[in-house]
């Protein structure tokens, strides 16, 4: 099973589909300035740890900042129930 984490605060993470999106700005040659798209993880949701770049070090850093935590048993049970029902 994938390791799940709980978002205490809203997080912006890189989009795993690596889609490039225009920023609305233009280069001198007239071409659009592009950036990698981001995905939002809303506060109060469980998400797979694989969405975070940087592995265990990034998980530890975000836990230390209070941005994420490991879910408790009740949250995991509700998540698993929702997966079966939904």
C-alpha positions in Angstrom: 0.0 0.0 0.0 1.1 3.5 -0.8 2.2 5.6 2.2 -0.4 8.2 2.9 0.1 11.6 4.5 -2.4 14.2 5.9 -2.2 17.8 4.6 -2.5 20.2 7.6 -2.2 23.2 5.3 -2.8 23.5 1.5 0.2 22.4 -0.5 1.4 23.1 -4.0 3.2 20.2 -5.6 4.6 19.5 -9.0 2.1 18.1 -11.4 3.1 14.4 -12.0 1.9 14.8 -15.7 4.6 17.5 -16.1 2.4 19.7 -18.2 3.9 23.1 -19.2 1.6 26.1 -18.9 2.0 29.7 -20.0 2.6 32.2 -17.3 1.0 35.1 -19.2 4.4 36.7 -19.8 6.4 36.8 -23.0 10.0 36.5 -24.0 11.7 39.2 -26.1 11.4 37.0 -29.1 7.6 36.9 -28.7 7.4 33.3 -27.4 5.4 32.6 -24.2 7.2 32.1 -20.9 6.3 28.6 -19.7 6.4 27.0 -16.3 5.8 23.5 -15.0 2.2 23.1 -13.9 1.4 22.6 -10.2 -1.2 20.6 -8.4 -2.9 21.7 -5.2 -3.5 19.4 -2.2 -6.1 21.0 0.0 -5.8 21.1 3.8 -7.6 18.2 5.5 -7.0 15.6 2.8 -5.0 12.4 2.6 -2.6 12.1 -0.2 0.1 9.7 -1.4 3.7 10.5 -0.3 4.8 9.9 -3.9 3.3 13.4 -4.8 6.1 15.0 -2.8 9.5 15.4 -4.6 12.5 14.9 -2.4 11.5 11.7 -0.7 11.9 11.1 3.1 13.9 14.3 3.6 11.1 16.4 2.2 8.5 14.5 4.2 10.5 15.2 7.4 10.9 18.9 6.5 7.2 19.4 6.0 6.3 17.5 9.2 8.8 19.7 11.1 7.1 22.8 9.6 3.7 21.5 10.6 2.4 21.4 7.0 1.8 17.7 7.0 1.5 14.8 9.4 0.9 11.1 9.3 -2.8 10.2 9.5 -4.3 8.6 12.6 -6.2 5.3 12.6 -9.6 6.9 12.3 -8.6 9.0 9.2 -7.1 5.9 7.6 -10.3 3.9 8.3 -12.5 6.6 6.8 -10.2 6.9 3.8 -10.3 3.1 3.2 -14.1 3.1 3.6 -14.5 5.9 1.0 -12.3 4.0 -1.4 -14.5 0.9 -1.2 -17.8 2.9 -1.4 -16.6 5.4 -4.1 
